[in-house]
């Protein structure tokens, strides 16, 4: 490519590499190369065939220099492996940079490498699109990241599935002059893709046929698409289970779990909504990956067609490029079908999510209705208790009045039953000369008792003014509590039929607080109270002297 057109931001990439180096590279080198050499020169070790395939490990820059200067190689594929997903690459930073510098790899390949390394979570939007660079009569190079699904063969944890999404980065450089071999750098290849590449090279050596480099891309794309159909089928099965549970679940008054068979006893809760959200996220992730695969495949197909026209059709060389291009068309059609299926799964997930949300809202409404019914029952019970307390208070008042009536007789009887009053032999009553002791002890004790009661009520009893103001109950002066029993003014004001004729300055009758009962008529809620005065906080005043209606 002309130098002034090369505008890659090397400084920015270097800073990014410095920041990611500890999580991207390892302390050991595991760089292996698969080579396809021209064996036509008749040497002893290469005389059996037109092409000779070999594998070897690269550990230093001296080997890289030999590989770069070897004119017999037709194809070089470098494998950079990774022990597990989301771990470092099995190569040191120095060797990795030596490889890229020796073979003049363009800088966009770094962006593909940055998608590897240690990480806590995956970001589907950090993967770069297909990138290529074409320099007529010089070289063609491209890079991209393929993503695939594989069974991870381990016991899944809570909320995890049996599949894992993995990735492989691919770089290809082809010397259009034919002076240097086609070079591939593949990061984290799958075992199946390595086997397929090795078998393809073996077939080329056995049949003595030239190997078209874009067939390598076709094999890698075919490997990345291998398990997606099974993965989508597993997502569809999980989504169908969630949908069946939501459709067949009994809700509200229809629930009768005692008579329900076990396979039909579906309990819908918020955990099902969370599982459905995870399934929907998996479907969306698959859609993003499929669009990326479409981008890579179409980009490679376009460059393969251009490569064939430049090298083969213009020179009249027979090739298998047409078959490879047709395979790319088949892969594109397959991915487009997967995109349509993920769209259908996404629509089903949204419909099921809406149904689950409606069920949860309905369950919440039923629970609130039950809570309201229970609250109404408690209100009725409290009203009954208040009514019974009112009756008990009236009975106690009657007993108190009866006790007051008989109190003088009781006092006199108790006095005459003491030793201070006795009869002589003639039957005459005699009062002891020490009878004054009864008054001497009783009067001070009574005064002390009254004083203690007054001090206690005056200084130690707290009366909440706010509560008194809220329920609008007039406190009766304790100094008048004794005479209020027989007060004419009290008797007049206790009559509920007095209405507006009652004196505004007279004390109001004592009211009992009764909660308001809510009844429903024609869908409209209204309040009904057995009394007259409504108070804040959902209560009304019930007169103690009122008759029960």
C-alpha positions as CSV (number, residue, x, y, z in Angstrom):
1,X,0.0,0.0,0.0
2,X,1.2,3.5,-0.8
3,X,2.9,4.9,2.3
4,X,0.9,8.2,2.6
5,X,-2.3,6.1,2.7
6,X,-1.3,4.1,5.7
7,X,-2.8,6.2,8.5
8,X,-3.0,3.6,11.4
9,X,-2.7,5.2,14.8
10,X,0.3,3.3,16.1
11,X,0.8,5.4,19.2
12,X,-2.7,4.8,20.4
13,X,-2.4,1.0,19.8
14,X,0.9,0.9,21.6
15,X,-0.7,2.6,24.7
16,X,-3.6,0.2,24.6
17,X,-1.1,-2.7,24.3
18,X,0.9,-1.5,27.3
19,X,-2.3,-1.3,29.4
20,X,-3.5,-4.8,28.3
21,X,-0.1,-6.6,28.2
22,X,-0.3,-8.2,31.7
23,X,-3.7,-9.7,30.9
24,X,-3.0,-10.6,27.3
25,X,0.4,-12.3,27.2
26,X,1.9,-15.2,29.1
27,X,5.4,-15.9,30.3
28,X,5.9,-19.0,28.1
29,X,5.9,-19.4,24.3
30,X,3.8,-22.0,22.5
31,X,4.0,-20.8,18.9
32,X,3.6,-23.6,16.4
33,X,3.8,-23.3,12.7
34,X,2.2,-25.6,10.0
35,X,4.2,-25.4,6.8
36,X,3.6,-26.5,3.2
37,X,6.8,-26.6,1.2
38,X,7.6,-27.1,-2.4
39,X,9.5,-30.5,-2.7
40,X,10.2,-30.5,-6.4
41,X,13.9,-29.8,-6.1
42,X,14.6,-33.5,-5.7
43,X,16.4,-33.5,-2.3
44,X,16.3,-36.7,-0.3
45,X,13.8,-35.6,2.4
46,X,11.4,-34.1,-0.2
47,X,11.5,-36.4,-3.2
48,X,8.3,-38.3,-2.4
49,X,5.8,-35.6,-3.4
50,X,5.1,-32.3,-5.0
51,X,4.2,-30.7,-1.6
52,X,5.6,-31.5,1.8
53,X,3.8,-30.6,5.1
54,X,5.6,-30.2,8.4
55,X,5.0,-28.9,11.9
56,X,7.5,-27.2,14.2
57,X,7.6,-24.8,17.2
58,X,9.1,-21.3,17.0
59,X,10.8,-19.9,20.1
60,X,13.1,-17.1,18.9
61,X,13.6,-14.4,16.3
62,X,16.3,-16.4,14.5
63,X,13.7,-19.0,13.5
64,X,11.4,-16.2,12.3
65,X,14.2,-14.8,10.1
66,X,14.8,-18.2,8.6
67,X,11.1,-18.6,7.9
68,X,10.9,-15.2,6.3
69,X,13.8,-15.9,4.0
70,X,12.8,-19.4,3.0
71,X,11.7,-19.4,-0.6
72,X,10.4,-23.0,-0.7
73,X,7.4,-22.5,1.5
74,X,4.1,-22.1,-0.2
75,X,2.0,-21.7,3.0
76,X,2.8,-20.9,6.6
77,X,0.1,-21.1,9.3
78,X,1.1,-19.9,12.8
79,X,-1.0,-21.1,15.8
80,X,-1.1,-19.1,19.0
81,X,-3.0,-21.1,21.5
82,X,-4.9,-20.4,24.7
83,X,-5.4,-22.8,27.6
84,X,-8.9,-21.6,28.5
85,X,-11.2,-18.8,27.5
86,X,-10.7,-15.5,29.2
87,X,-7.1,-16.3,30.0
88,X,-3.7,-15.1,28.6
89,X,-2.3,-16.2,25.3
90,X,0.5,-18.8,25.4
91,X,3.0,-16.4,24.0
92,X,5.3,-13.7,25.3
93,X,4.8,-10.1,24.2
94,X,8.3,-9.9,22.8
95,X,7.8,-13.0,20.5
96,X,4.4,-11.7,19.5
97,X,5.7,-8.3,18.5
98,X,8.7,-10.0,16.7
99,X,6.2,-12.1,14.6
100,X,4.2,-9.0,13.6
101,X,7.3,-7.0,12.9
102,X,9.1,-9.7,10.9
103,X,6.1,-10.3,8.6
104,X,5.0,-6.7,8.5
105,X,1.5,-7.4,9.8
106,X,-0.8,-4.4,9.5
107,X,-1.9,-2.8,12.8
108,X,-5.7,-3.6,12.6
109,X,-4.7,-7.2,13.7
110,X,-3.9,-5.7,17.1
111,X,-7.6,-4.9,17.6
112,X,-8.4,-8.5,17.0
113,X,-5.8,-9.6,19.5
114,X,-7.2,-7.2,22.2
115,X,-10.4,-9.2,22.3
116,X,-8.5,-12.0,24.1
117,X,-6.9,-12.2,27.5
118,X,-8.1,-12.1,31.1
119,X,-11.5,-10.4,31.5
120,X,-14.5,-10.6,33.9
121,X,-17.3,-10.4,31.3
122,X,-17.8,-10.4,27.5
123,X,-18.6,-7.3,25.5
124,X,-20.1,-8.1,22.1
125,X,-19.4,-4.7,20.8
126,X,-15.6,-4.8,21.3
127,X,-15.1,-7.1,18.4
128,X,-13.8,-5.2,15.3
129,X,-15.4,-5.6,11.8
130,X,-13.8,-7.3,8.9
131,X,-10.7,-5.3,7.8
132,X,-8.6,-5.8,4.7
133,X,-5.9,-3.9,2.8
134,X,-5.1,-4.4,-0.9
135,X,-1.9,-3.3,-2.5
136,X,-1.8,-4.1,-6.2
137,X,1.3,-6.0,-7.3
138,X,2.4,-6.1,-3.7
139,X,0.3,-7.9,-1.1
140,X,-3.2,-8.5,0.2
141,X,-4.0,-8.9,3.9
142,X,-7.1,-9.1,6.0
143,X,-8.1,-9.9,9.6
144,X,-11.3,-10.7,11.5
145,X,-12.5,-12.6,14.6
146,X,-14.7,-15.7,14.3
147,X,-17.0,-16.7,17.2
148,X,-18.3,-20.1,17.8
149,X,-20.2,-22.2,20.4
150,X,-18.9,-25.3,22.0
151,X,-19.9,-27.6,24.8
152,X,-17.7,-26.8,27.8
153,X,-18.0,-30.4,29.2
154,X,-18.2,-29.3,32.8
155,X,-20.9,-29.3,35.4
156,X,-22.9,-26.0,34.9
157,X,-23.3,-23.7,37.9
158,X,-26.6,-22.2,38.9
159,X,-28.0,-20.2,36.0
160,X,-25.4,-21.4,33.5
161,X,-25.9,-23.5,30.4
162,X,-24.0,-26.3,28.7
163,X,-22.6,-24.1,26.0
164,X,-19.8,-21.6,25.9
165,X,-19.1,-18.9,23.2
166,X,-15.5,-18.9,22.1
167,X,-13.5,-17.0,19.5
168,X,-10.6,-17.2,17.1
169,X,-8.7,-14.4,15.5
170,X,-7.5,-14.8,11.9
171,X,-4.9,-12.9,9.9
172,X,-4.0,-13.6,6.3
173,X,-1.3,-12.1,4.1
174,X,-0.8,-13.1,0.5
175,X,2.2,-11.9,-1.6
176,X,0.6,-11.1,-5.0
177,X,4.1,-11.4,-6.7
178,X,4.5,-15.0,-5.5
179,X,7.9,-14.3,-4.0
180,X,6.8,-15.1,-0.5
181,X,4.4,-17.7,0.9
182,X,0.8,-17.1,2.1
183,X,0.9,-16.6,5.8
184,X,-1.8,-17.1,8.3
185,X,-1.8,-16.2,12.0
186,X,-4.6,-17.9,14.0
187,X,-5.1,-17.1,17.6
188,X,-7.0,-19.7,19.8
189,X,-8.0,-22.1,17.0
190,X,-10.3,-24.9,17.9
191,X,-9.0,-28.5,17.8
192,X,-11.4,-29.3,15.0
193,X,-10.2,-26.4,12.8
194,X,-6.6,-27.5,13.3
195,X,-7.5,-31.0,12.2
196,X,-9.4,-29.7,9.2
197,X,-6.5,-27.5,8.1
198,X,-4.0,-30.4,8.5
199,X,-6.2,-32.8,6.5
200,X,-6.6,-30.2,3.8
201,X,-2.9,-29.8,3.4
202,X,-2.4,-33.6,3.4
203,X,-5.0,-33.9,0.6
204,X,-3.1,-31.3,-1.3
205,X,0.2,-33.1,-0.9
206,X,-1.3,-36.5,-1.9
207,X,-3.0,-35.1,-5.0
208,X,-0.1,-32.7,-5.9
209,X,-2.6,-29.9,-6.3
210,X,-1.9,-26.3,-5.4
211,X,-3.7,-25.1,-2.3
212,X,-6.0,-22.1,-2.7
213,X,-5.4,-19.8,0.4
214,X,-9.1,-18.8,0.6
215,X,-10.0,-22.4,1.2
216,X,-8.4,-21.9,4.6
217,X,-10.9,-19.1,5.3
218,X,-13.8,-21.3,4.1
219,X,-12.7,-24.1,6.5
220,X,-12.5,-21.7,9.4
221,X,-15.9,-20.2,8.7
222,X,-17.4,-23.7,8.4
223,X,-16.0,-24.7,11.7
224,X,-17.4,-21.6,13.4
225,X,-20.9,-22.4,12.1
226,X,-20.9,-26.0,13.1
227,X,-22.7,-25.9,16.5
228,X,-24.9,-22.9,16.1
229,X,-28.0,-24.9,15.0
230,X,-27.8,-27.1,18.1
231,X,-27.3,-24.1,20.3
232,X,-30.3,-22.3,18.9
233,X,-32.3,-25.5,19.4
234,X,-31.3,-25.6,23.0
235,X,-32.4,-22.0,23.5
236,X,-35.7,-22.7,21.8
237,X,-36.3,-25.7,24.1
238,X,-35.7,-23.6,27.2
239,X,-37.8,-20.8,25.9
240,X,-40.7,-23.2,25.1
241,X,-40.5,-24.6,28.7
242,X,-40.8,-21.1,30.1
243,X,-43.7,-20.3,27.7
244,X,-45.5,-23.6,28.6
245,X,-45.2,-22.8,32.3
246,X,-46.6,-19.4,31.8
247,X,-49.5,-20.6,29.6
248,X,-50.5,-23.6,31.8
249,X,-50.0,-21.9,35.2
250,X,-53.1,-21.6,37.4
251,X,-53.3,-18.1,39.0
252,X,-55.5,-16.4,41.4
253,X,-58.7,-18.1,42.4
254,X,-58.0,-21.0,39.9
255,X,-55.2,-22.3,42.1
256,X,-56.0,-25.7,43.7
257,X,-52.7,-27.2,44.4
258,X,-54.0,-30.1,46.4
259,X,-55.9,-31.6,43.4
260,X,-53.2,-30.6,40.8
261,X,-50.9,-33.2,39.3
262,X,-47.2,-32.7,39.9
263,X,-46.3,-32.1,36.3
264,X,-48.9,-29.4,36.1
265,X,-48.0,-27.6,39.4
266,X,-46.3,-24.5,38.0
267,X,-45.4,-21.8,40.4
268,X,-44.7,-18.6,38.6
269,X,-42.5,-16.1,40.4
270,X,-40.0,-13.4,39.7
271,X,-37.2,-16.0,39.3
272,X,-38.9,-17.1,36.1
273,X,-38.8,-13.6,34.8
274,X,-35.0,-13.4,35.5
275,X,-34.4,-16.7,33.7
276,X,-36.4,-15.4,30.7
277,X,-34.3,-12.3,30.7
278,X,-31.1,-14.4,30.5
279,X,-32.6,-16.4,27.6
280,X,-33.4,-13.2,25.8
281,X,-29.9,-11.9,26.3
282,X,-28.5,-15.1,24.9
283,X,-30.7,-14.7,21.8
284,X,-29.6,-11.1,21.3
285,X,-25.9,-12.1,21.7
286,X,-26.4,-14.7,19.0
287,X,-28.0,-12.1,16.7
288,X,-25.0,-9.8,17.2
289,X,-22.6,-12.7,16.4
290,X,-24.5,-13.7,13.3
291,X,-24.4,-10.2,11.9
292,X,-20.6,-10.2,12.5
293,X,-20.2,-13.6,10.7
294,X,-22.2,-12.2,7.8
295,X,-19.9,-9.2,7.6
296,X,-16.7,-11.4,7.7
297,X,-18.0,-13.9,5.2
298,X,-19.1,-11.3,2.7
299,X,-15.9,-9.5,3.1
300,X,-13.8,-12.6,2.5
301,X,-16.0,-13.7,-0.4
302,X,-15.5,-10.3,-2.1
303,X,-11.7,-10.5,-1.6
304,X,-11.6,-14.1,-2.8
305,X,-13.3,-13.1,-6.0
306,X,-11.0,-10.2,-6.5
307,X,-8.0,-12.4,-5.8
308,X,-9.1,-15.0,-8.3
309,X,-9.7,-12.3,-11.0
310,X,-6.3,-10.8,-10.4
311,X,-4.1,-14.0,-10.3
312,X,-6.1,-16.8,-12.0
313,X,-8.5,-15.5,-14.5
314,X,-6.1,-12.9,-15.9
315,X,-3.5,-15.6,-16.4
316,X,-5.9,-18.4,-17.6
317,X,-5.0,-20.6,-14.6
318,X,-7.6,-23.3,-13.7
319,X,-8.6,-23.1,-10.0
320,X,-11.2,-24.1,-7.5
321,X,-12.2,-20.5,-6.6
322,X,-15.7,-20.9,-8.1
323,X,-16.4,-23.8,-5.8
324,X,-15.1,-21.8,-2.8
325,X,-17.2,-18.8,-3.7
326,X,-20.3,-21.0,-3.9
327,X,-19.4,-22.4,-0.4
328,X,-19.3,-18.8,0.9
329,X,-22.8,-18.2,-0.6
330,X,-24.0,-21.3,1.3
331,X,-22.5,-20.1,4.5
332,X,-24.1,-16.7,4.1
333,X,-27.5,-18.2,3.4
334,X,-27.1,-20.4,6.5
335,X,-26.3,-17.4,8.7
336,X,-29.3,-15.5,7.3
337,X,-31.5,-18.4,8.3
338,X,-30.0,-18.3,11.8
339,X,-30.7,-14.5,12.0
340,X,-34.4,-15.1,11.1
341,X,-34.7,-17.8,13.7
342,X,-33.1,-15.6,16.4
343,X,-35.6,-12.9,15.5
344,X,-38.5,-15.3,16.0
345,X,-37.0,-16.5,19.3
346,X,-36.7,-12.9,20.4
347,X,-40.4,-12.2,19.5
348,X,-41.4,-15.3,21.5
349,X,-39.3,-14.2,24.4
350,X,-40.9,-10.8,24.4
351,X,-44.4,-12.3,24.3
352,X,-43.6,-14.7,27.1
353,X,-42.1,-11.9,29.1
354,X,-45.2,-9.9,28.7
355,X,-47.3,-12.8,29.8
356,X,-45.1,-13.5,32.8
357,X,-45.3,-9.8,33.8
358,X,-49.1,-9.9,33.5
359,X,-49.3,-13.0,35.6
360,X,-47.1,-11.4,38.3
361,X,-49.2,-8.2,38.3
362,X,-52.4,-10.3,38.5
363,X,-50.9,-12.3,41.4
364,X,-50.0,-9.0,43.1
365,X,-53.5,-7.7,42.6
366,X,-55.0,-11.0,44.1
367,X,-52.7,-10.8,47.0
368,X,-53.7,-7.1,47.7
369,X,-57.3,-8.1,47.4
370,X,-56.8,-10.9,50.0
371,X,-55.0,-8.5,52.2
372,X,-57.9,-6.0,51.9
373,X,-60.4,-8.8,52.8
374,X,-58.3,-9.8,55.8
375,X,-58.0,-6.1,56.8
376,X,-61.7,-5.7,56.6
377,X,-62.2,-8.8,58.8
378,X,-59.8,-7.4,61.3
379,X,-61.7,-4.1,61.2
380,X,-65.0,-5.8,61.9
381,X,-63.4,-7.7,64.7
382,X,-62.0,-4.5,66.2
383,X,-65.4,-2.9,65.9
384,X,-66.9,-5.8,67.8
385,X,-64.3,-5.6,70.5
386,X,-64.8,-1.8,70.8
387,X,-68.6,-2.4,71.0
388,X,-68.1,-5.0,73.7
389,X,-65.7,-2.7,75.5
390,X,-68.4,0.0,75.5
391,X,-70.9,-2.4,76.9
392,X,-68.4,-3.5,79.6
393,X,-67.7,0.1,80.5
394,X,-71.4,0.8,80.9
395,X,-71.8,-2.3,83.1
396,X,-68.8,-1.2,85.2
397,X,-70.4,2.3,85.5
398,X,-73.6,0.7,86.8
399,X,-71.7,-1.4,89.3
400,X,-69.8,1.7,90.4
401,X,-73.1,3.6,91.0
402,X,-74.5,0.6,93.0
403,X,-71.3,0.5,95.1
404,X,-71.6,4.2,95.8
405,X,-75.2,3.7,96.9
406,X,-74.3,1.0,99.4
407,X,-71.0,2.7,100.5
408,X,-72.5,4.6,103.5
409,X,-74.2,1.5,104.8
410,X,-71.0,-0.4,104.4
411,X,-69.0,2.2,106.3
412,X,-71.5,2.3,109.2
413,X,-71.7,-1.5,109.3
414,X,-67.9,-1.8,109.3
415,X,-67.7,0.8,112.1
416,X,-70.1,-1.0,114.4
417,X,-68.4,-4.3,113.7
418,X,-65.1,-3.0,115.2
419,X,-64.0,-3.2,118.9
420,X,-64.7,0.5,119.4
421,X,-68.4,-0.2,119.6
422,X,-69.7,-2.9,121.9
423,X,-72.8,-3.7,124.0
424,X,-72.8,-4.2,127.8
425,X,-74.6,-6.9,129.8
426,X,-77.8,-5.0,129.6
427,X,-77.6,-4.7,125.8
428,X,-76.8,-1.1,125.7
429,X,-74.3,0.1,123.1
430,X,-71.1,1.6,124.4
431,X,-68.4,3.5,122.4
432,X,-64.9,3.0,123.5
433,X,-63.0,6.0,124.9
434,X,-60.3,5.3,122.2
435,X,-62.6,5.6,119.2
436,X,-60.9,8.8,118.3
437,X,-57.9,6.7,117.1
438,X,-60.0,5.6,114.1
439,X,-60.3,9.1,112.9
440,X,-56.8,10.0,113.9
441,X,-55.4,7.3,111.6
442,X,-58.0,7.2,108.8
443,X,-58.2,11.0,108.0
444,X,-54.3,11.4,107.6
445,X,-54.1,8.3,105.5
446,X,-56.9,9.4,103.3
447,X,-55.3,12.8,102.8
448,X,-51.9,11.2,102.0
449,X,-53.6,8.9,99.5
450,X,-55.4,11.7,97.8
451,X,-52.2,13.8,97.7
452,X,-50.1,11.0,96.2
453,X,-52.8,10.5,93.5
454,X,-52.9,14.2,92.7
455,X,-49.1,14.5,92.5
456,X,-48.9,11.4,90.3
457,X,-51.6,12.7,87.9
458,X,-50.2,16.2,87.9
459,X,-46.5,15.5,87.3
460,X,-46.0,11.9,86.1
461,X,-48.9,11.3,83.7
462,X,-48.2,12.4,80.1
463,X,-51.1,13.5,78.0
464,X,-50.4,13.8,74.3
465,X,-51.9,17.1,73.2
466,X,-51.6,16.2,69.5
467,X,-53.6,13.0,69.9
468,X,-56.2,14.9,71.9
469,X,-56.5,17.5,69.2
470,X,-56.6,14.9,66.4
471,X,-59.5,12.9,67.8
472,X,-61.2,16.0,69.1
473,X,-62.1,14.6,72.6
474,X,-62.7,17.2,75.3
475,X,-60.8,16.3,78.5
476,X,-63.0,16.5,81.6
477,X,-61.3,18.3,84.5
478,X,-60.3,15.8,87.1
479,X,-61.3,18.1,89.9
480,X,-64.9,17.8,88.7
481,X,-64.8,14.1,88.0
482,X,-66.6,13.2,91.3
483,X,-69.3,15.8,91.0
484,X,-69.8,15.1,87.3
485,X,-71.6,11.9,88.1
486,X,-74.5,13.8,89.6
487,X,-74.1,17.1,87.7
488,X,-77.3,18.4,86.1
489,X,-75.3,20.0,83.4
490,X,-73.6,16.7,82.6
491,X,-76.8,14.9,82.3
492,X,-78.3,17.4,80.0
493,X,-75.3,17.3,77.6
494,X,-75.1,13.5,77.5
495,X,-78.3,13.4,75.5
496,X,-77.5,12.8,71.8
497,X,-80.9,14.2,70.8
498,X,-80.0,17.7,72.3
499,X,-78.4,18.6,68.9
500,X,-77.6,22.2,68.5
501,X,-79.3,23.2,71.8
502,X,-76.3,22.0,73.8
503,X,-74.2,24.6,75.4
504,X,-71.0,25.2,73.4
505,X,-69.0,25.6,76.6
506,X,-70.2,22.4,78.1
507,X,-67.9,19.4,78.0
508,X,-68.5,17.0,75.2
509,X,-69.4,13.3,75.8
510,X,-66.6,10.8,75.8
511,X,-66.2,9.2,72.4
512,X,-64.8,5.8,71.5
513,X,-62.7,5.4,68.4
514,X,-64.0,2.9,65.9
515,X,-62.2,2.1,62.6
516,X,-64.2,2.9,59.4
517,X,-65.4,-0.2,57.5
518,X,-65.0,-0.1,53.7
519,X,-67.8,-1.5,51.6
520,X,-68.0,-1.8,47.8
521,X,-71.0,-0.9,45.8
522,X,-71.1,-0.9,42.0
523,X,-67.3,-0.8,41.8
524,X,-67.1,2.5,43.8
525,X,-65.6,2.5,47.3
526,X,-67.4,4.5,50.0
527,X,-67.1,4.7,53.8
528,X,-69.8,3.7,56.2
529,X,-69.6,4.4,59.9
530,X,-71.9,3.6,62.7
531,X,-71.8,7.0,64.4
532,X,-71.7,10.6,63.7
533,X,-68.2,12.2,63.9
534,X,-65.6,11.2,61.4
535,X,-62.0,11.6,62.5
536,X,-58.7,11.7,60.6
537,X,-56.7,8.5,60.2
538,X,-59.6,6.3,59.1
539,X,-61.6,6.4,62.4
540,X,-64.9,7.8,63.6
541,X,-66.2,8.8,67.0
542,X,-68.7,6.4,68.6
543,X,-70.6,7.9,71.6
544,X,-70.5,5.7,74.7
545,X,-74.0,6.6,75.6
546,X,-75.5,6.0,72.1
547,X,-77.8,3.1,71.5
548,X,-76.7,0.3,69.2
549,X,-78.3,0.4,65.9
